[in-house]
Amino acid sequence: MNNALRQTGWIGAEITAETWRPVLADQLQRLNWDRVVDDVRPLLDVGADLALLTLENVLQVVTHPRSRT
């Protein structure tokens, strides 16, 4: 992943298993969320609830993963 990031101009710190979640959360907060929803809309099944696709919901999933047992 770090090689791919560098190839696209990433100048941040190397991403590790411990740092990817906060880095992703930071990047998500920089996006225009209306554009994100518009970009994703054609990929969703008919009847998908776009109201669930919010920055807050995505950040919740990224920053508070469920424990796997």
DSSP file (Angstrom, degrees, kcal/mol; ACC not computed):
  #  RESIDUE AA STRUCTURE BP1 BP2  ACC     N-H-->O    O-->H-N    N-H-->O    O-->H-N    TCO  KAPPA ALPHA  PHI   PSI    X-CA   Y-CA   Z-CA
    1    1 A M     >        0   0    0      0, 0.0     4,-2.5     0, 0.0     5,-0.2   0.000 360.0 360.0 360.0 -41.7    0.0    0.0    0.0
    2    2 A N  H  >  +     0   0    0      1,-0.2     4,-2.4     2,-0.2     5,-0.2   0.879 360.0  52.4 -62.4 -37.1    2.8    2.4    0.8
    3    3 A N  H  > S+     0   0    0      2,-0.2     4,-2.2     1,-0.2    -1,-0.2   0.931 110.1  48.5 -62.5 -44.6    4.4    2.0   -2.6
    4    4 A A  H  > S+     0   0    0      1,-0.2     4,-1.1     2,-0.2    -2,-0.2   0.907 110.8  51.1 -62.4 -41.8    1.0    2.8   -4.3
    5    5 A L  H ><>S+     0   0    0     -4,-2.5     5,-2.7     1,-0.2     3,-0.7   0.929 109.8  49.1 -61.8 -45.1    0.6    5.8   -2.1
    6    6 A R  H ><5S+     0   0    0     -4,-2.4     3,-1.7     1,-0.2    -1,-0.2   0.890 106.5  56.9 -61.7 -38.5    4.0    7.1   -3.0
    7    7 A Q  H 3<5S+     0   0    0     -4,-2.2    -1,-0.2     1,-0.3    -2,-0.2   0.761 107.2  49.4 -64.9 -23.8    3.3    6.6   -6.7
    8    8 A T  T <<5S-     0   0    0     -4,-1.1    -1,-0.3    -3,-0.7    -2,-0.2   0.278 129.9 -93.0 -99.2  11.0    0.3    8.8   -6.4
    9    9 A G  T < 5 +     0   0    0     -3,-1.7    -3,-0.2     1,-0.2     2,-0.1   0.572  63.4 166.1  95.7   9.2    2.2   11.6   -4.6
   10   10 A W      < +     0   0    0     -5,-2.7    -1,-0.2    -6,-0.2    -2,-0.0  -0.402  10.0 175.0 -60.9 127.2    1.6   10.7   -1.0
   11   11 A I        +     0   0    0     -2,-0.1    -1,-0.2     2,-0.0     3,-0.1   0.307  44.0 104.9-116.3   5.7    4.0   12.7    1.2
   12   12 A G  S    S-     0   0    0      1,-0.2     3,-0.1     3,-0.0    -2,-0.0  -0.111  82.6 -69.0 -76.8-179.9    2.6   11.6    4.6
   13   13 A A        -     0   0    0      1,-0.1    -1,-0.2     0, 0.0     2,-0.0  -0.219  65.8 -80.0 -65.8 159.5    4.1    9.1    7.0
   14   14 A E        -     0   0    0     -3,-0.1     2,-0.4     1,-0.1    -1,-0.1  -0.365  49.1-120.3 -61.7 139.6    4.3    5.4    6.1
   15   15 A I        +     0   0    0     -3,-0.1     2,-0.2    -2,-0.0   -13,-0.2  -0.686  37.6 175.6 -86.6 133.5    1.0    3.7    6.7
   16   16 A T     >  -     0   0    0     -2,-0.4     4,-1.8   -14,-0.0     3,-0.4  -0.754  49.0 -94.7-126.9 175.3    1.1    0.8    9.2
   17   17 A A  T  4 S+     0   0    0     -2,-0.2     4,-0.3     1,-0.2    -2,-0.0   0.796 127.2  46.8 -60.6 -27.6   -1.5   -1.5   10.8
   18   18 A E  T  4 S+     0   0    0      1,-0.1    -1,-0.2     2,-0.1    -3,-0.0   0.725 118.5  37.8 -86.3 -22.9   -1.6    0.9   13.7
   19   19 A T  T  > S+     0   0    0     -3,-0.4     4,-1.9     2,-0.1     5,-0.2   0.587  88.2  86.3-108.2 -10.7   -1.9    4.1   11.8
   20   20 A W  H  X S+     0   0    0     -4,-1.8     4,-2.7     1,-0.2     5,-0.2   0.868  86.5  56.0 -65.9 -35.0   -4.2    3.5    8.8
   21   21 A R  H  > S+     0   0    0     -4,-0.3     4,-2.7     2,-0.2    -1,-0.2   0.960 110.9  41.2 -63.8 -51.7   -7.4    4.1   10.6
   22   22 A P  H  > S+     0   0    0      0, 0.0     4,-2.2     0, 0.0    -1,-0.2   0.880 115.7  51.8 -63.9 -34.5   -6.6    7.7   11.8
   23   23 A V  H  X S+     0   0    0     -4,-1.9     4,-2.2     2,-0.2    -2,-0.2   0.939 112.2  45.6 -64.7 -45.8   -5.0    8.5    8.4
   24   24 A L  H  X S+     0   0    0     -4,-2.7     4,-2.8    -5,-0.2     5,-0.2   0.917 111.3  52.6 -62.9 -43.4   -8.1    7.3    6.5
   25   25 A A  H  X S+     0   0    0     -4,-2.7     4,-1.8    -5,-0.2    -1,-0.2   0.908 109.7  49.4 -59.3 -42.1  -10.4    9.2    8.9
   26   26 A D  H  X S+     0   0    0     -4,-2.2     4,-0.6     1,-0.2    -1,-0.2   0.924 112.4  47.1 -62.6 -44.7   -8.4   12.4    8.3
   27   27 A Q  H >< S+     0   0    0     -4,-2.2     3,-1.0     1,-0.2     4,-0.5   0.894 109.2  54.3 -65.6 -39.9   -8.6   11.9    4.5
   28   28 A L  H >< S+     0   0    0     -4,-2.8     3,-1.3     1,-0.3    -1,-0.2   0.882 103.7  56.1 -60.8 -38.2  -12.3   11.2    4.6
   29   29 A Q  H 3< S+     0   0    0     -4,-1.8    -1,-0.3     1,-0.3    -2,-0.2   0.673 101.3  58.6 -70.3 -15.7  -13.0   14.4    6.5
   30   30 A R  T << S+     0   0    0     -3,-1.0    -1,-0.3    -4,-0.6    -2,-0.2   0.584  89.4  97.0 -86.4 -11.2  -11.3   16.4    3.7
   31   31 A L  S <  S-     0   0    0     -3,-1.3     2,-1.0    -4,-0.5     3,-0.1  -0.425  83.5-114.9 -82.1 152.6  -13.7   15.2    1.1
   32   32 A N    >>  -     0   0    0      1,-0.2     4,-1.8    -2,-0.1     3,-0.6  -0.781  31.0-158.6 -80.1 104.8  -16.8   16.9   -0.3
   33   33 A W  H 3> S+     0   0    0     -2,-1.0     4,-2.4     1,-0.3     5,-0.2   0.801  86.1  59.2 -66.4 -30.3  -19.3   14.4    1.0
   34   34 A D  H 3> S+     0   0    0      1,-0.2     4,-2.2     2,-0.2    -1,-0.3   0.902 107.9  47.7 -62.0 -39.2  -22.0   15.4   -1.4
   35   35 A R  H <> S+     0   0    0     -3,-0.6     4,-2.6     2,-0.2    -2,-0.2   0.886 108.5  54.6 -67.8 -38.5  -19.6   14.5   -4.2
   36   36 A V  H  X S+     0   0    0     -4,-1.8     4,-2.2     2,-0.2     5,-0.2   0.949 109.8  46.5 -58.7 -48.8  -18.7   11.2   -2.6
   37   37 A V  H  X S+     0   0    0     -4,-2.4     4,-2.3     1,-0.2    -2,-0.2   0.918 112.4  50.2 -61.4 -43.9  -22.4   10.2   -2.4
   38   38 A D  H  < S+     0   0    0     -4,-2.2    -1,-0.2     1,-0.2    -2,-0.2   0.889 111.7  48.7 -61.4 -38.9  -22.9   11.3   -6.0
   39   39 A D  H  < S+     0   0    0     -4,-2.6    -1,-0.2     1,-0.2    -2,-0.2   0.856 116.5  41.8 -68.7 -35.4  -19.9    9.2   -7.1
   40   40 A V  H >X S+     0   0    0     -4,-2.2     3,-2.2    -5,-0.2     4,-0.6   0.784  92.9  84.6 -83.4 -28.9  -21.1    6.1   -5.2
   41   41 A R  G >< S+     0   0    0     -4,-2.3     3,-1.3     1,-0.3    -1,-0.2   0.832  86.8  52.5 -45.9 -47.6  -24.8    6.3   -6.1
   42   42 A P  G 34 S+     0   0    0      0, 0.0    -1,-0.3     0, 0.0    -2,-0.1   0.710 106.4  56.2 -66.6 -16.0  -24.5    4.5   -9.5
   43   43 A L  G <4 S+     0   0    0     -3,-2.2    -2,-0.2    -4,-0.2     2,-0.2   0.586  90.6  92.3 -89.6 -10.7  -22.7    1.6   -7.8
   44   44 A L  S << S-     0   0    0     -3,-1.3     3,-0.1    -4,-0.6     2,-0.0  -0.500  82.3-103.2 -88.1 153.2  -25.4    0.9   -5.3
   45   45 A D    >   -     0   0    0     -2,-0.2     3,-2.1     1,-0.1     2,-0.1  -0.336  48.6 -88.7 -66.0 152.1  -28.3   -1.5   -5.6
   46   46 A V  T 3  S+     0   0    0      1,-0.3    -1,-0.1     3,-0.0     3,-0.1  -0.430 118.3  26.5 -59.3 133.5  -31.7   -0.1   -6.5
   47   47 A G  T 3  S+     0   0    0      1,-0.3    -1,-0.3    -2,-0.1     2,-0.1   0.407  83.7 148.6  90.5  -2.5  -33.4    0.6   -3.2
   48   48 A A    <   -     0   0    0     -3,-2.1     2,-1.2     1,-0.1    -1,-0.3  -0.406  54.3-117.2 -64.2 141.9  -30.2    1.2   -1.2
   49   49 A D    >   -     0   0    0      1,-0.2     3,-1.8    -3,-0.1     4,-0.3  -0.693  28.9-174.8 -87.4  96.7  -30.7    3.8    1.5
   50   50 A L  G >  S+     0   0    0     -2,-1.2     3,-1.4     1,-0.3    -1,-0.2   0.713  76.8  76.1 -63.9 -20.2  -28.4    6.6    0.6
   51   51 A A  G 3  S+     0   0    0      1,-0.3    -1,-0.3    -3,-0.1    -2,-0.1   0.742  89.4  58.9 -63.8 -20.7  -29.3    8.3    3.9
   52   52 A L  G <  S+     0   0    0     -3,-1.8     2,-1.8     1,-0.2    -1,-0.3   0.682  83.7  86.2 -79.7 -17.8  -27.0    5.8    5.6
   53   53 A L    <   +     0   0    0     -3,-1.4     2,-0.3    -4,-0.3    -1,-0.2  -0.570  62.7 138.7 -87.0  78.7  -24.0    6.9    3.5
   54   54 A T     >  -     0   0    0     -2,-1.8     4,-2.4     1,-0.1     5,-0.2  -0.842  65.3-118.5-118.9 157.0  -22.9    9.8    5.8
   55   55 A L  H  > S+     0   0    0     -2,-0.3     4,-2.9     1,-0.2     5,-0.2   0.913 115.8  54.8 -57.8 -42.7  -19.5   10.9    6.8
   56   56 A E  H  > S+     0   0    0      1,-0.2     4,-2.0     2,-0.2    -1,-0.2   0.912 109.1  46.5 -60.3 -43.9  -20.4   10.2   10.4
   57   57 A N  H  > S+     0   0    0      2,-0.2     4,-1.9     1,-0.2    -1,-0.2   0.916 113.9  47.5 -65.8 -43.0  -21.4    6.6    9.7
   58   58 A V  H  X S+     0   0    0     -4,-2.4     4,-2.5     1,-0.2    -2,-0.2   0.917 111.9  50.3 -66.0 -42.0  -18.3    5.9    7.6
   59   59 A L  H  X S+     0   0    0     -4,-2.9     4,-3.0    -5,-0.2     5,-0.3   0.883 107.3  55.3 -62.3 -37.4  -16.1    7.4   10.3
   60   60 A Q  H  X S+     0   0    0     -4,-2.0     4,-1.8    -5,-0.2    -1,-0.2   0.924 110.7  44.7 -60.4 -44.3  -17.8    5.3   12.9
   61   61 A V  H  < S+     0   0    0     -4,-1.9    -2,-0.2     1,-0.2    -1,-0.2   0.907 117.2  45.2 -66.7 -41.9  -17.0    2.2   11.0
   62   62 A V  H  < S+     0   0    0     -4,-2.5    -2,-0.2     1,-0.2    -1,-0.2   0.910 121.8  34.6 -70.1 -42.6  -13.4    3.2   10.3
   63   63 A T  H  < S+     0   0    0     -4,-3.0    -1,-0.2     1,-0.2    -2,-0.2   0.664 123.3  40.6 -92.5 -16.2  -12.5    4.4   13.8
   64   64 A H  S  < S-     0   0    0     -4,-1.8    -1,-0.2    -5,-0.3    -2,-0.1  -0.571  75.8-174.8-130.7  70.5  -14.5    1.9   15.9
   65   65 A P        -     0   0    0      0, 0.0     2,-0.2     0, 0.0    -3,-0.1  -0.326  30.8-109.8 -67.0 147.3  -14.2   -1.5   14.3
   66   66 A R        -     0   0    0     -5,-0.1     2,-0.2     1,-0.1    -2,-0.0  -0.499  36.2-110.3 -70.6 144.2  -16.2   -4.3   15.8
   67   67 A S        -     0   0    0     -2,-0.2     2,-0.5    -3,-0.1    -1,-0.1  -0.561  28.9-139.5 -74.9 141.9  -14.1   -6.9   17.6
   68   68 A R              0   0    0     -2,-0.2    -1,-0.0     1,-0.1     0, 0.0  -0.892 360.0 360.0-105.8 128.3  -14.0  -10.2   15.8
   69   69 A T              0   0    0     -2,-0.5    -1,-0.1     0, 0.0    -2,-0.0   0.392 360.0 360.0-116.3 360.0  -14.1  -13.3   17.8
